[in-house]
Each structure stands twice: as C-alpha cells, then as structure tokens.
C-alpha cells in the first residue's frame, strides 16, 4: 500500500521539481521509502512506499523490468500474486506482488488486469513505445486522480498531491458543489476542483505524444449479467447459492491474509466484521488479532457484541477505549487529513488512528457486505415501492395531495422523499433510487444556493446504466447493489476509508469486494438473496459461525453526540465552515442562518449541517475560489 504520482509530457527541471513536491505531499501514505524515475524526456514516475509484502529495499519503487523496457509505480495489493508468479517465466528478484504485476503486464499486456485479484492503481511506462498506461481496480478501492493541461498529464493517489505540483488552478468545480449538496459527495469522474478528475473504477488510460484515451476494462453489470445468463443452480436455489458464497468469501479472506507485517481485523460486532473474523479464524494458522473501538459512554458502545465474537474465536482482542471527548478532540485532525470532503470522514479517521497505534499495519474490514447482500433499508424500500406501483394510476394532483398529507402526519426528510416519489412518473428503481440517496432534495438545493442548477449525476447514471442493458436484465436488488457501488460505496465509504486509513499509514483490505464474490452476488435472484430479512443469504452461508446475538442484534454504528458538540465545542468550527460557503457565493447567507437556526431548534439533523461544514472547512484549507 502506497501513494503514486507522475507527470507525462516533458521531464525538464521545472517538471522534476513539481514531481518531487507531489510525491512529498504523499509522505503519510508511504513512510518507508520514496522513489522517482524518469527517462529524462517524456515522463517522471513517483512513489511513496508502505512496506507490506517483501519489506526489503529491493522491492522499492518505481521498479524497472529486467529487460529495462517497462517501469511501474504501483499502489495497492494483488493477493493472488503467488499463483500468477507460477505462470510467469521471469527472473524475479523480489518476493512481493509489485514485481509480479510488472512481469504480468510485460507478458500479457492489459489482459493481465483481468488476472489480478486485488485493489490497485498503477502507472506503467513502456520505454520502447514511449506510451503510458494508467489503470484502476475493478471496484475503485484505490483512487487515482488526473489533471491534463498544456504542460502535460498529471496523476496522483490524492488531490492534494496534484495541488502540490503548482500546476493545478485552485478553482472550484461548481457543478461538483451542486452534486455535493445533493449527495454529500461528488461522483466520479468529477471532483470538487475544476480540471481534476478521477479515473473511473475498472478503467484504464493510454497516453502518448498524440492522444490521451480512456476505456473500461471491467464492468460490474456486464460481469454479473454474464454469470446470471449461465443459469447455474446457485443463481436460483438457496442451498447452492449459500455454498457458493461461503466458498468465495472464505477464499477471499484467505488471500487477504497474505502479509509480511502485522495484520488483524476491525471488529465492530456487526454481521459483516464478525463474518470476516470467523473466516479468518477458520482459514488461518495463527490467532487472529481483532480491534474494537469502545466508548466509555454506554449509549455509544457496542463492544459487548465484539467481545462475543472475540471469545467465540479466541482472538487476540484489543478493546481500544475512548471517551466521547477523545473522539471530539480528534475532529480537527480528521478535517486536516481530509483529501476530499464527506460527512462521514471523522469516524474512519478515529478507528484507523486507534488501530495503527495498537500496532497494526494491515486490517481486514467488513465494508461491502451491506451493498452486496441487501443490508441497507433502500433495498426493502425499493421492493415496497414496486409493490405500490398501482398508485401511479392515480391523477398526479391526487398523488400530490396524498404526499402533502403524509408530510403533515410524519414530518421529516423521509416523508419529503416519499412525497417527491409520489409526484414522479414511475416507481421503478432507476427513478426512485436517486431520491433515496439524497441528502438535500431539489427544492432545498435551489433555495440554499445561488449556483445555477445542473443535471443530477446519480439520476443520469441510473438512466444510462441501471435502466439499460446489461444491468437492466439483473434482479432488482442487484441493480440497487450496482447503484450503491457507484454512489455511496465508491464515493463515500471507499474514499473515506482510503484517505483516513492512509493518513495513518494503515492498509485496509475488503474481502467482500473480491470481484468474484461481487459478480456472483449480482447474479443471484432476489428471492434467494433476500427471502425474508436483510443479508439472510450471507448469514445462511456462514451457518453456525455467527452467534445468534450477532445476527439478531439491532444495527447501531456510530451514534455519538454530534448535535451536542456542534452546539458547544464545535460551534466555531461549524460557523466558520458555513461562513466560507457564504463568502464563496456557494450558499445564500439567509439559507445558512436558517439552517443553523433549524439545527439549534431540533428541526433538522446534525448530519445535514456537518456535511456543509466539512465542505466549507475543506475549501478554506485548500484556498479554493
């Protein structure tokens, strides 16, 4: 796990200085080594290393192939590197995965990407063809940001690295701001900075002196649909489906336990993290180290559930006790560590910090279980709405009256969303999903900001992808999984996990996002995946490995007293963040005052306010205009 940078175009002294500044900005991602390589004409590759596999200096990067033609800078892990190594006729000098990836690309070209099981962002220079390849893993676990100008193409693992080059204007992408107001994030390929984009998940980029060309090398919807068309018994029969999921998840966990440094697992006590720990204990040959962040305040604490699992599997359990004040004091550092803002970042920052301080370099996480196995309420809500499609036969005026009555009876964001859905044209998933993920509905956005309205990125994606072949042929819950992967998972959860874990040089691995497991989950029919309760297929696949106390417990997560903090110790931080948005003409002054007043009076949630605070703080920190 590392950070990569690079510049393609020319390699003069000014470019060399910019490249060094970019790499230095990623020191937190790779404290173990720094390296650069250039051909002195066209390209400079930069690398910061966190040593995980083969910790010797021989494995430092950028790494040159034995023939001298290819050079790679690689961020991530490829877990099946041992198996791939056996297929390659190559004079290996290291025992890790980077040289295997380099040899695979040399031998098989871009077809090698389809053989890699892992998370990665990479840059490969072909000195003979004088051509650059950039590529990103299927699920978008590892980020790669791009900026192209007359001075050349820049890439980096973080936005602040691009800014450090001095070649990126610090100008806000105002369409991105609208996206952020709607969804508390910006959906790729766009970002909050004009001219900076993400290479999309499962995509590659070619660059030479003549052109820059981007193309998809993997598509989740197509992969799932291709499997579903095979009609294997596990797509529609409960027993074979559970067996298949168990086999794949067990192998995924086994692969992700390969490490030459201390590793363990996050253990919240929920179904997903408990499943990972149970399988680690089963496939591993040593006691599993588990880490749970516990709180002194009982109302926030779920450590007792983690202890049930730890005792069941006799893990080396670390209960990291914090007070709510400990968490509060970490918030400024979390804001400073934020590479791209979201409303959820501080939670991941604190967990990663505590885990790293306890001695871990690698941690396995249960992220992805809800998205793959229908764990979120949006899955059931979508099914319920489909059952209510008969209501769309009512005149629109009558539906509007029904929505208004529901708002009056049960005021709140949920009622606002339901009323919005009732006045739409359809209750099909591609129309209902975007509204379900909204933080601010369109009337709120237009009332709050002077920015000109732009198209809804999620709604457009749902229309173009979720409601079109091949994804349209997938089961309904699988289509919701695709939407979750594209929105909240990739652009909030995975981005937060990367930036906040790497702020502490901690590598986080996600077994639920093994592409084989993802493709299989997408191919399974809805009645098998969700016969009665959320994640029922997953719990069936695990059998008696999960205690009933874990399966039946209520979903909890972080429920810290943000509302109290924001009216107290964080009030200045909040007001400053909102002030920045007003001063940049992103938020009407009266709208900011009204939002804060509604929050103080308990008429809106703290999360609605904090998302905007995080945005304003980030804009101010990076001097964006």
C-alpha positions in Angstrom: 0.0 0.0 0.0 1.5 3.3 -1.1 1.0 6.5 -3.0 1.9 7.1 -6.6 2.4 10.3 -8.6 3.6 11.1 -12.1 3.8 13.6 -14.9 3.7 12.8 -18.6 4.6 15.4 -21.2 8.2 16.6 -20.6 10.8 15.9 -17.9 12.7 19.2 -17.5 14.0 20.7 -14.3 10.7 22.5 -13.5 8.7 19.3 -14.1 11.2 17.4 -11.9 10.6 19.9 -9.0 6.8 19.6 -9.4 7.1 15.8 -9.3 9.1 15.9 -6.1 6.6 18.3 -4.5 3.7 15.9 -5.5 5.4 12.9 -4.0 6.4 14.7 -0.8 2.7 15.5 -0.3 2.0 11.8 0.0 4.6 11.1 2.7 1.8 10.0 5.1 0.8 7.2 2.7 4.2 5.7 2.4 6.6 6.4 5.4 9.0 3.6 4.5 10.6 4.8 1.2 10.4 7.4 -1.5 11.5 7.0 -5.1 11.4 8.6 -8.6 12.2 7.5 -12.1 12.5 9.5 -15.3 13.5 8.8 -18.9 14.7 12.5 -19.0 12.4 13.3 -21.9 8.8 12.3 -21.5 7.8 11.0 -18.1 8.5 11.1 -14.3 7.1 8.4 -12.0 7.0 9.0 -8.2 6.3 6.6 -5.4 5.9 6.6 -1.6 6.0 3.1 0.0 4.3 1.5 2.9 6.1 -1.9 3.1 3.6 -4.8 3.4 4.9 -7.6 1.1 8.6 -8.1 0.8 9.8 -5.3 3.0 13.4 -5.3 1.6 14.8 -2.3 -0.3 14.9 -4.4 -3.4 11.2 -4.1 -3.6 11.2 -0.3 -3.6 9.6 1.6 -6.4 9.4 2.8 -9.2 10.5 -0.7 -10.3 12.2 -1.4 -13.7 11.7 -4.7 -15.6 14.7 -6.9 -16.0 14.7 -6.1 -19.8 14.7 -2.3 -19.0 11.7 -1.6 -21.2 9.0 -1.2 -18.6 8.8 0.8 -15.4 5.9 0.6 -12.8 4.7 2.6 -9.9 2.0 0.6 -8.1 -0.3 1.4 -5.2 -2.4 -1.4 -3.6 -2.1 -5.2 -3.2 -2.6 -8.1 -5.7 -3.5 -11.0 -3.4 -3.1 -13.8 -6.0 0.5 -12.8 -6.8 1.9 -16.2 -5.7 -0.3 -18.1 -8.2 0.4 -15.6 -11.0 4.2 -15.9 -10.3 4.0 -19.6 -11.1 2.7 -18.9 -14.6 5.4 -16.3 -15.5 8.8 -17.0 -16.9 10.6 -14.1 -15.3 13.8 -13.7 -13.3 12.2 -12.5 -10.1 14.4 -10.6 -7.6 11.7 -9.9 -5.0 9.1 -12.0 -3.2 6.2 -9.4 -3.3 3.4 -8.6 -5.6 4.7 -5.5 -7.4 7.3 -7.3 -9.5 4.6 -10.0 -10.3 2.3 -7.2 -11.6 5.2 -5.8 -13.7 6.0 -9.2 -15.1 2.4 -9.9 -15.9 1.9 -6.7 -17.8 5.1 -7.3 -19.7 4.0 -10.8 -20.6 0.2 -10.4 -21.2 -0.3 -6.7 -21.8 -3.5 -5.2 -20.5 -5.1 -8.6 -20.5 -3.1 -9.1 -17.3 -5.5 -6.8 -15.5 -8.2 -9.5 -15.8 -6.0 -11.9 -13.9 -5.3 -9.6 -11.0 -7.3 -10.2 -7.8 -6.9 -7.1 -5.6 -7.1 -3.4 -5.1 -4.7 -1.2 -7.1 -3.9 2.0 -9.0 -0.9 1.8 -11.2 1.2 3.6 -13.8 3.3 1.6 -16.3 5.7 3.3 -18.7 6.7 1.5 -21.9 10.0 2.9 -22.9 10.1 1.3 -26.3 6.7 2.5 -27.4 7.0 5.7 -25.3 3.5 5.1 -24.0 1.9 5.4 -20.6 -0.7 3.1 -19.1 -2.7 4.1 -16.0 -5.2 1.6 -14.5 -7.5 1.3 -11.6 -9.0 -1.8 -9.9 -12.5 -3.1 -10.7 -14.2 -1.8 -7.5 -12.4 1.6 -7.2 -10.9 0.7 -3.9 -7.7 2.6 -4.6 -8.1 6.1 -6.0 -6.3 7.8 -8.9 -6.8 11.5 -9.7 -5.9 13.1 -13.0 -5.2 16.6 -14.4 -4.4 17.4 -18.0 -3.2 20.7 -19.4 -0.8 22.1 -22.0 2.0 21.3 -19.6 1.1 17.6 -19.6 -0.8 14.9 -17.8 -0.5 14.7 -14.0 -1.7 11.8 -11.8 -1.7 11.0 -8.1 -3.3 9.0 -5.4 -4.6 12.1 -3.7 -6.0 15.5 -4.9 -3.6 17.4 -2.5 -0.7 15.9 -4.3 -1.9 17.4 -7.6 -2.3 20.7 -5.9 1.2 20.5 -4.6 2.5 20.4 -8.1 1.7 24.1 -8.6 0.2 23.2 -11.9 -3.5 22.9 -10.9 -5.6 26.1 -10.5 -7.4 26.1 -7.2 -10.8 26.7 -8.8 -14.0 25.1 -7.5 -16.0 22.9 -9.9 -19.4 24.5 -9.2 -21.3 21.5 -10.8 -19.4 19.4 -8.3 -20.6 21.6 -5.4 -24.2 21.0 -6.5 -23.5 17.3 -6.6 -22.1 17.5 -3.1 -25.1 19.4 -1.8 -27.4 16.7 -3.1 -25.4 13.6 -2.1 -22.6 14.7 0.4 -20.0 13.7 -2.2 -19.0 14.2 -5.8 -19.5 11.3 -8.1 -16.6 10.4 -10.4 -15.2 11.1 -12.8 -15.7 14.6 -11.4 -14.3 16.2 -8.3 -14.7 19.4 -6.4 -11.8 21.0 -8.3 -12.1 22.2 -11.9 -9.9 20.2 -14.2 -9.3 17.4 -11.7 -11.0 14.1 -12.4 -10.9 10.5 -11.1 -10.0 7.6 -13.4 -13.2 5.6 -13.0 -13.2 2.2 -11.3 -12.4 -0.6 -13.7 -10.9 1.8 -16.3 -7.5 2.3 -17.9 -5.9 5.2 -19.7 -3.4 5.3 -22.5 -1.3 8.4 -23.1 1.4 9.1 -25.7 2.5 12.2 -27.6 -0.6 12.1 -29.8 -3.6 11.3 -27.5 -5.0 10.5 -24.1 -7.6 7.7 -24.3 -9.7 6.2 -21.5 -11.6 2.9 -21.7 -13.4 0.5 -19.4 -11.6 -2.9 -18.9 -14.3 -4.3 -16.5 -18.0 -3.6 -15.9 -19.8 -4.9 -12.9 -23.2 -5.0 -14.6 -22.0 -7.0 -17.6 -20.0 -9.4 -15.4 -23.0 -10.1 -13.2 -25.3 -10.4 -16.2 -23.0 -12.8 -18.0 -22.9 -15.1 -14.9 -26.7 -14.9 -14.5 -27.2 -16.0 -18.1 -25.3 -19.2 -17.4 -28.2 -20.2 -15.1 -26.1 -22.1 -12.6 -28.1 -23.6 -9.7 -26.6 -21.1 -7.3 -28.4 -18.3 -9.0 -31.8 -19.5 -8.1 -31.5 -22.2 -5.4 -30.8 -21.4 -1.8 -28.5 -24.3 -0.9 -26.2 -24.0 -3.8 -26.2 -20.2 -3.5 -25.2 -20.3 0.2 -22.4 -22.8 -0.6 -21.1 -20.7 -3.4 -21.0 -17.6 -1.3 -19.3 -19.3 1.5 -16.6 -20.8 -0.8 -15.8 -17.5 -2.4 -15.8 -15.5 0.8 -13.6 -18.0 2.5 -11.1 -17.9 -0.4 -11.2 -14.1 -0.5 -10.4 -13.9 3.2 -7.6 -16.4 2.9 -6.0 -14.4 0.0 -6.2 -11.2 2.0 -4.4 -12.7 5.0 -1.1 -12.7 3.0 1.2 -10.2 4.6 4.8 -9.8 5.8 3.8 -7.3 8.5 1.3 -7.5 11.5 -2.3 -7.7 10.4 -5.7 -8.2 12.0 -9.3 -7.2 11.6 -11.7 -4.4 12.6 -14.4 -6.0 14.7 -17.4 -3.9 15.4 -19.6 -6.8 16.4 -21.9 -6.4 13.4 -22.6 -9.2 10.9 -20.0 -8.2 8.3 -17.0 -7.7 10.5 -17.9 -10.8 12.6 -18.1 -12.9 9.4 -14.6 -11.8 8.4 -13.2 -12.7 11.8 -14.9 -16.0 11.8 -13.5 -17.0 8.5 -10.0 -15.6 9.3 -10.0 -17.9 12.4 -11.0 -20.9 10.2 -8.6 -20.5 7.4 -5.6 -19.0 9.3 -2.9 -20.9 11.2 -2.5 -18.4 14.0 -4.6 -16.5 16.4 -6.4 -13.5 14.8 -5.8 -10.0 16.2 -9.1 -8.1 16.5 -9.6 -4.5 17.2 -12.7 -2.8 18.5 -13.1 0.9 19.3 -15.1 1.0 22.5 -16.6 4.0 24.3 -16.8 4.7 28.0 -20.3 6.0 27.5 -22.7 3.0 27.4 -25.2 4.6 25.0 -22.5 4.8 22.2 -20.8 1.5 23.0 -21.2 -1.8 21.1 -18.1 -3.5 22.4 -20.1 -6.3 24.1 -21.1 -7.7 20.7 -17.4 -7.6 19.6 -16.4 -9.5 22.8 -19.0 -12.2 22.0 -17.2 -12.9 18.7 -13.7 -12.5 20.1 -14.5 -15.0 22.8 -16.1 -17.4 20.4 -13.0 -17.5 18.2 -10.4 -16.9 20.9 -8.9 -13.9 19.2 -6.2 -11.7 20.4 -8.7 -9.0 21.2 -7.8 -5.3 21.6 -10.5 -3.1 23.0 -9.5 0.4 22.4 -11.4 2.5 25.0 -12.2 6.1 24.1 -14.4 8.7 25.6 -16.6 10.9 23.5 -14.2 13.7 24.3 -11.3 11.7 22.9 -13.3 11.4 19.7 -14.2 15.1 19.8 -10.5 16.1 20.2 -9.6 14.1 17.0 -12.1 16.0 14.8 -9.7 18.9 13.9 -7.0 16.4 12.9 -9.6 14.4 10.8 -10.6 17.6 9.0 -6.9 18.4 8.3 -6.4 14.8 6.9 -9.3 15.0 4.5 -8.3 14.8 0.9 -11.9 15.1 -0.5 -14.7 16.1 1.9 -17.6 14.0 3.1 -19.9 13.9 6.1 -18.5 10.5 7.4 -14.7 11.0 7.5 -14.0 11.6 11.2 -15.4 8.2 12.2 -13.0 6.3 9.9 -10.1 8.6 11.0 -10.5 7.7 14.7 -10.9 4.0 14.1 -7.8 3.9 11.8 -5.7 6.0 14.2 -6.5 3.8 17.2 -5.8 0.6 15.2 -2.4 1.9 13.9 -1.4 3.0 17.4 -2.2 -0.5 18.6 0.4 -2.0 16.3 -1.3 -2.9 13.1 -0.2 -2.2 9.6 -2.9 -4.1 7.8 -6.6 -4.5 8.8 -9.4 -6.5 7.2 -12.7 -4.8 7.1 -16.3 -5.8 6.6 -17.0 -3.0 4.2 -19.2 -4.1 1.2 -21.4 -6.6 3.0 -24.4 -4.3 3.1 -24.0 -3.4 -0.6 -23.6 -7.0 -1.8 -26.2 -8.7 0.3 -29.0 -6.1 0.6 -28.3 -4.9 4.1 -29.4 -1.3 3.7 -33.1 -0.2 4.1 -33.1 1.1 0.5 -33.3 -2.5 -0.7 -36.5 -3.2 1.2 -37.9 0.3 0.4 -37.4 -0.3 -3.3 -39.3 -3.6 -3.2 -42.1 -1.9 -1.2 -42.3 0.9 -3.8 -42.5 -1.6 -6.6 -45.5 -3.2 -4.8 -47.2 0.3 -4.8 -46.9 1.0 -8.5 -50.7 0.8 -8.7 -50.7 4.2 -7.0 -49.2 5.8 -10.1 -52.5 5.3 -11.9 -54.0 8.0 -9.6 -54.1 11.5 -11.1 -51.0 13.5 -10.3 -53.0 16.0 -8.3 -54.4 13.3 -6.0 -50.9 11.9 -5.5 -49.6 15.3 -4.6 -52.4 15.7 -2.0 -51.6 12.3 -0.6 -47.9 13.2 -0.3 -48.8 16.5 1.4 -51.0 14.7 3.9 -48.2 12.2 4.7 -45.7 15.1 5.2 -48.1 16.7 7.7 -48.7 13.4 9.6 -45.0 12.4 9.7 -42.8 15.5 9.1 -39.2 14.8 8.2 -36.8 14.0 5.3 -38.3 10.5 4.9 -41.8 12.0 4.3 -40.4 14.6 2.0 -38.7 11.9 -0.1 -41.9 9.8 -0.2 -44.0 12.8 -1.3 -41.5 13.5 -4.0 -41.7 9.9 -5.3 -45.5 10.1 -5.4 -45.5 13.0 -7.7 -43.0 11.4 -10.1 -43.7 9.5 -13.3 -42.7 6.0 -12.1 -41.7 4.0 -9.1 -39.2 1.9 -11.0 -35.8 1.6 -9.2 -33.9 3.8 -11.7 -36.3 6.7 -10.7 -36.6 6.0 -7.0 -33.0 5.2 -6.1 -31.6 8.7 -6.6 -34.1 10.3 -4.3 -33.5 7.6 -1.7 -29.8 8.6 -1.6 -30.4 12.4 -1.5 -29.2 14.4 1.5 -30.9 17.6 0.2 -33.9 17.4 -2.1 -34.0 19.7 -5.2 -36.2 22.4 -3.7 -33.8 22.6 -0.7 -30.8 22.9 -3.0 -32.4 25.6 -5.1 -33.4 27.5 -2.0 -30.0 27.3 -0.4 -27.5 28.1 -3.2 -27.2 30.8 -5.8 -25.4 28.3 -8.1 -27.1 27.5 -11.4 -28.8 24.1 -11.4 -27.1 21.2 -13.2 -28.2 17.7 -14.1 -28.5 15.2 -11.3 -25.4 12.9 -11.8 -27.0 9.9 -10.0 -30.2 10.2 -11.8 -28.4 10.4 -15.2 -26.2 7.4 -14.2 -29.3 5.4 -13.2 -31.0 6.2 -16.5 -27.9 5.4 -18.6 -26.6 2.3 -16.7 -29.2 0.9 -14.3 -32.0 1.2 -16.7 -30.1 -0.1 -19.7 -28.7 -3.4 -20.9 -26.9 -5.4 -19.5 -27.7 -4.1 -16.0 -31.5 -3.8 -16.7 -31.6 -7.6 -17.0 -30.3 -8.2 -13.5 -32.6 -8.8 -10.5 -33.9 -5.7 -8.8 -31.7 -6.0 -5.7 -28.7 -6.5 -7.9 -29.5 -3.3 -9.7 -29.7 -1.5 -6.4 -26.3 -3.1 -5.5 -24.8 -1.6 -8.6 -26.2 1.8 -7.7 -24.9 1.6 -4.2 -21.5 0.6 -5.5 -21.4 3.6 -7.9 -22.6 6.1 -5.3 -22.3 5.8 -1.5 -19.8 2.9 -1.5 -17.2 4.1 -4.1 -17.5 7.9 -3.5 -18.0 8.0 0.3 -17.1 4.8 2.1 -14.2 3.7 0.0 -12.8 7.2 -0.5 -13.1 7.9 3.3 -11.5 4.5 4.1 -8.6 5.2 1.8 -7.9 8.7 2.8 -8.4 8.3 6.6 -6.6 4.9 6.9 -3.7 6.1 4.8 -3.4 9.3 6.9 -2.0 6.8 9.5 -0.2 4.6 7.0 -2.7 1.8 7.7 -3.7 -0.6 4.9 -7.4 -1.7 4.9 -8.4 -4.8 2.9 -12.0 -5.5 2.0 -12.8 -9.2 1.3 -16.5 -8.6 0.4 -15.3 -6.7 -2.6 -13.4 -9.6 -4.2 -14.6 -9.3 -7.8 -15.6 -13.0 -8.0 -17.8 -12.5 -5.0 -19.3 -9.3 -6.4 -20.1 -10.9 -9.7 -21.7 -13.9 -8.0 -23.8 -11.8 -5.7 -25.1 -9.7 -8.6 -26.2 -12.9 -10.5 -28.2 -14.3 -7.6 -32.0 -13.9 -7.8 -33.8 -11.7 -5.3 -35.9 -14.4 -3.5 -32.6 -16.3 -2.7 -30.7 -13.2 -1.7 -33.5 -11.6 0.5 -36.2 -14.2 1.2 -37.3 -12.5 4.4 -34.7 -10.4 6.2 -31.6 -8.3 5.1 -28.4 -10.3 4.5 -30.2 -13.6 5.0 -28.2 -15.3 2.3 -25.0 -14.2 3.9 -26.0 -15.4 7.3 -27.2 -18.7 5.8 -23.8 -19.1 4.0 -22.0 -18.7 7.3 -24.2 -21.2 9.1 -23.3 -21.6 12.8 -20.2 -19.5 12.5 -22.2 -16.4 13.6 -23.8 -16.4 17.1 -27.5 -15.5 17.1 -26.7 -12.5 19.3 -24.9 -11.0 16.3 -27.4 -11.9 13.6 -30.4 -10.7 15.6 -28.8 -7.5 17.1 -30.1 -4.1 16.0 -27.9 -2.2 13.6 -26.0 0.5 15.5 -22.9 2.1 14.2 -21.6 5.4 15.5 -24.2 7.4 17.3 -22.0 9.9 19.0 -23.4 13.2 20.4 -22.6 15.3 17.3 -25.6 17.6 17.9 -24.3 18.4 21.4 -20.7 19.0 20.2 -21.9 21.2 17.3 -23.8 23.5 19.7 -20.8 23.5 22.1 -17.1 22.7 21.4 -17.5 22.6 17.6 -19.8 25.6 17.2 -17.0 27.9 16.0 -15.8 25.2 13.5 -19.3 24.9 12.2 -20.0 28.6 11.9 -16.6 29.1 10.2 -17.4 26.3 7.7 -20.8 27.8 6.8 -19.2 31.3 6.6 -16.8 30.1 3.9 -19.6 28.8 1.8 -21.4 32.1 2.1 -18.3 34.1 1.3 -17.6 32.0 -1.8 -21.2 32.6 -3.1 -22.0 28.9 -2.7 -24.7 29.3 0.0 -27.1 32.1 0.5 -26.5 34.0 3.8 -30.1 33.7 4.9 -30.1 30.0 4.0 -27.0 29.4 6.2 -28.7 31.3 9.0 -31.9 29.4 8.6 -30.1 26.0 8.5 -28.2 26.8 11.7 -31.4 28.0 13.4 -33.3 24.9 12.4 -30.5 22.8 13.8 -30.4 24.6 17.1 -34.2 24.2 17.4 -34.0 20.5 16.6 -35.9 20.8 13.2 -33.1 19.4 11.1 -30.4 16.8 11.7 -26.8 17.5 12.7 -25.6 15.5 9.7 -27.2 17.9 7.2 -25.3 20.7 8.8 -22.0 18.9 9.3 -21.7 17.8 5.7 -21.7 21.5 4.7 -19.3 22.4 7.5 -16.9 19.8 6.2 -17.2 21.2 2.7 -16.5 24.8 3.8 -13.6 23.8 6.0 -12.0 21.8 3.1 -12.5 24.7 0.7 -10.9 27.1 3.1 -7.9 24.8 3.9 -7.0 24.4 0.2 -7.6 28.0 -0.7 -10.2 27.3 -3.4 -12.1 30.0 -5.1 
